[in-house]
Amino acid sequence: MSATALVIGGSGPTGPHVVEGLRQRGFRVSVLNRGVHPYPFADDVERIVGDPHFAEAMEAALAGRTFDVTVAMYGRLRVTSQVMQGRTGHFIAVGGCVGYRGFVDPRENFPTGMMTPVREDAPMAGEGDHLFEQQVARAEAAMFEAIPGATLLRYPYVYGPRQVTPREWSLVRRVLDGRRSIVVMHGGMTLFSHIYSENAAHALLLAVDSPEVAAGKAYNCADDSQVDQRQLIEIGAKALGVEMELISIPHVEQAQRALIQPVPYHFLGDVYAIRAELGYRDLVPAPEAIARTVLWYRDNPLEYGGEYEQRRKDVFDYDAEDRLIALYRDYVTAVEQVEFRALHENYAHHPYAHPKARRQGRDEKGR
């Protein structure tokens, strides 16, 4: 008899890849979610309607059933782990990186922000830290208390088709609207861990394949290579066949509504553990994955002003952006007019000595 797998969620950017991967491994797959965003799974995939945010609703939907593997990708982790306690073999949960201290509020750490890369054993949020960080950290602890042999995959932002808050749409819509300048913070040099949906599913399925190794552990997940915001825009613009001018502004709260990634600090998760223990490598390299995603949103545009644009919190206020762009150009003009005193003639040369002939003491430039 085939092994059984329960996928909680399953309709987001990663879920269909996970479901198909389980099917290919011979599992009989059941998918439990609220049924709000149906996905056309294969006919042999069982659909169960239930709300994994509430224990009573989830228990009623499952009616005491058991599964060999449970993949919890949605709902409240505290609820799903408690309901599945004693009803599943390997429990694999998808969480996020928000539980690390300083992820939401970088002022919680000294020096400000997070030292990179962030390992799985980095300090988690505690009393006095940001409430959302605390909630995530407590949910993780509750899961491991309920099911000590569980595996937790800490996803960063997952990009790809069908994202609820698609970062690429902020670029794609501006290109479709004829914009050729885009506002970024600090030159677009912010680095933040991301993972492509197919790569995220691959990481999870590696835990399915190696339950003994993965049991009781948490793994950071991310693409093997990360791009900063400037590189993201370059890759996306090239895929769309245009060039975009980046307009750099400082970290000013009022201007964040014009930014496609309004985060003023870095977060890079250390992915050594999942690479060394489970053999993770990208199925799709980041530049190709970004280009694929951009083209998907070009061909499947979001409704202007619709639900997903609103969730993205990008207001596409081009009049306001043009005012920022004008201020930027005035600033650049003013900076170009500032003159510094001339360098000492020796300062203009390479700082290390490069004698042209063998000699004692300093070289010909006095170095």
N, C-alpha and C positions, 0 to 999 in steps of 0.2 A: 504494500500500500504506500502511496506517495506521502512524503512528508508534507506537513501543512505549514503555511506561513500567513500571518495576519499583518497587513500593512495599515497602520492608522494614519489617515491623511491620504497621500498618494496622488492627489490631483494637481499638485504644484509643478514647478519646473523640473524637479528631481524625481518625483514619485513615479511617473510612467516608466522611467529607465530602471528604477528599482524593481517595480512589478515585473517588467519583462525579464530582467536579470534573474529573478527568482523563478519565473516560469522556465527559463532556459536551464536552470539547475534542477528541474524536476519537481519543484514545489507546487502543490495545489494552493493557489493564492486567494485570499479573501481581503477585500479592501473595505475598511470602515471609515466613514466620514459623515459630515452633515448633509451631503448631497447637494450643496449649494452650487458647486462648480464641477459638474459631471465631466468625466473624461471617457472617451470611447475605448475602454480596455477590451482585450480579447474576450470572446464569448465565454471562455472557461474560467474567467475571473469572477468570483462571487462579490456582489455589491451588498454591503450592510450599511444601513442608515442608522447612525447613532451619533451622539455628541460627546466627544472625548474630553470635554471640559468638565463634565459632571459624572461622578461615579455611578449614580443611580441609572442615568440614561445609558451609559456604556455597558453596565452590567445587564440591563434589560435587553440591549441589542445583541449581546453575545450569548445570553441565556446559558451561562455556565460552561460554554465550550472551551476547549484547550487547543493549543497550537504548539508546534515544534519550535517555531521561530516567530517572534513578534518584532516588527519594526515600527517604532513610534516616531512618526515624523510630524505630528500635529497634536493639538490639544494641550492639556496641562500635564506636565511630566509627573508631577506628584500624583495626579489622578490615574494616569495610564499605568504607571508602575505599580500602584497599590491594587488596582483592579486585576492586573495580569499576574500578580504575585501568586505563585503556585499553579498558574494556568498555562505557563509557557516554558519552553526550554530556554533557549538563548533570547534574552531581551536586549534589543539594540535600539538606543534612543538617539535622536538627532536633537541637539541643542545648539546654543550659540556661544559666542565668545564674550557675551555681555557680563558674565559673572566675574570676570577678572577685575580686581580693584583698579579703578582709574579708566576703565573702558569708556564709560559715559562721561565721567567728570575727571579729567586728567589732573585736576588740582589735588586729588586725593593722594597723589604720589609725590615723592621728592627724589630726583628732580621731576618737575611737572611732566606728566605724560607717562608713557610706558616704555621701559627699556626694551630694546628689540634685539633678537626675536623673543617673543613671549612663550615660555615653555608651559607645558601642562601643569607643572607644579608651582607656577607663579601664584602669588597671594590672591585669594578670592575675596570678594567684597564681604565686609563685616559690618558690625554696628557702627552707625554714623556715616556709612558710605551711601552712595546714591541708591534710592529705594529699588529701582529696577535691577541694578546690579545685585542687591541683596536677594531679591526674589528669585533670580536665576540661580544664584549660588545655593540658596536653600533648596530649590527644586532638585538640583543635582544631588545634593547630600541626601535628600529624602529618597531619591531613586535608588542610590547605592545602599541605603539602609533597608529599603524594602526588598531589593534584589541585588545582593552583593556581587553576584556573577554577571551583572549587566555590563554592557559596553556603551559608552557615550561618545558620539562623534560631535565635536564642536565645530559646526560650520561657521565660516564667516559669511559675508554677503554672497549669495548664490545668484549668478547671472545666467541668462539664457532665455529662450522663449517662455512665455506665459508667466513671467515674473509679476508679482503683485505691485512692486514699486520699481519698474525697470529703469536703471540708470541710463542705459543707451538711448531710451526714448528722448531724453532731454537733448541729446545731440541730434538724433534723427529728425525730430520735429523742427528744430531750428534750421536744419539743412533744407527740409521740405518747404519751410516758410521763406526760404531765400536768404537766411542770415548767413554771413560769412565771418562773423566775429563772435566770440564766446567768452564770457567772463569766468575767470578762475581765481582761486585764492592762492596767494604766495607763489605765483608762476606755475601753478598746477603741479607742484613738486611733491604733494602729499602722497605717501605710500600707505595703502590699506589693503589687507589681505582680502582676496576674492577667490571664488572657485566656480568654474563652469559647471552647469547642471549635470552633464554627462560624467564629468570628473568626480563630482560629489557622489553620484550614484555608484560609481566604480569604487570609491573609497569605502562606502557602506557595504557593498557586496564582498569586499575583501574581508571584512569582519564576519560576514556570514560564512565565508569559506574557512575561516580559522577561529572557531569559537573558543578553543582552549587557550590560544595565544591572547585573544582580545578580551577574555572574561575579566571583569573587575577593573577595566582600564578606561581612561578618557584619552581621546586623540584629537589634537588640532588637525583641521583639514584646510587645504588651500592648494591652488594651482602651484606646480613646481616653480614657475617664474611669475613674478608680480610686476605689474606696470604701474607707473604713477599716472596721475590724471592727464598730464601733457601727452604721454605716450598713448593712453587710451583714446584721446581725441585724435591724435595723428593716425592711429590704426583705423578708427572708425571713419574718419574723413576720407582716407584713401579708399576704403571699401565703397564709400558713397561717391567717389570720383570728384571730390572737391578739396579745396584747401581752406583751413580755418585759422583765423588770427586769434591768438590767445590774449585776452586783456587781463592783466594781473592786478588784483586789488589786495589790500591787507585784510586781516581778520577784523571785520566790522560787522556787528550783528545785523544791522539794518540792511546790509548789502547781501546777506546770505541767501535771500530769496532768488537772487539771480544766478546762483551757483548750482552746478549739477552735482557737486559733491562737497557740501559745506562742512567739512571736518578739518579743523586747524591743527591736527596732530597726526602722528603715525600710529598704525597698529599692524605689526607683522607677526603672525603666529609661527612658532617653531614647529615644523612638520617632520622633524627628524624621526620621531617615534613611529609614526605610521609608515614612513618609508622603510625604516630598518626592520620593524617587527612584522608588518603586513605586506611589504613589497610595493607600496603605492608608487605609481608613476602616472603622469597625465596621459589620458587617452587622447585628448585634444590639446595641443599647445595653446597657451593663452592668446597669442596674436591671431591664430586661426579662429579660436573660440569667440573672441571679441568681434572679428569681422563677420562670422556667421550670425551672431546675435544682432548686430547692427542691421544686416541685410534682412533678417527675419522681421524686425520691427518696421523696416522700410516697406516690406511687402505685406505686413499685417499691422497697419497703423492703428494706434489707439484712438478712441473717440476724443476729439478735442473737448476739454472741459469735463470729460466723463469720470467715472469712478476711479479708474486706475491712474489717470493724470492727477486727480485730487489726492490720492494716496501718495503719489510721488512728491507732492508739495512743491512742485515747480509751477510758478504762476505765469511764466512766459510773458512777462510784462516788458515788451521790447522798448517802450518809451523810457521806462526807468533804466533799462540796460544801456540805452543810448546815452542817457545822462551820465552814467558811470563811465562809459567809454570816452565821452568828451572830457570828463575830469581826468581820466588816465592820460589822454593825449596832452592835456595842459600840463600835467605833472611831468611827463617825459620831456616836454619842451623846456620847462623850467630847470630840470636837472641838467639837461645838455648845456645850459648857459652857465652852470657853476664851473669855475676854473680853479684848479689846484696848482700850488706852486710846483715848479719843475723839479723832477728828481735829480739828485746828485748824479753826475755822469756815471759813477761806478754802480749806482743802484739799478741802472738800466740793463746791466749785464747779468748773466747767470750767477747765482749767489755762490756757487762752489768754484774753487780755483781750477783753471785749465791752462797751465803754463804751456807756452809754445816751444820752450826749450828747457833743458835741464838746468836748474838753478837752485840756489839756497834762498830760503825766505819766501816772500810773497811773489805772486806771479806778475805779469806785465800790467795787470789791471789793479794791482795793489791788494789782491785777495789772499 
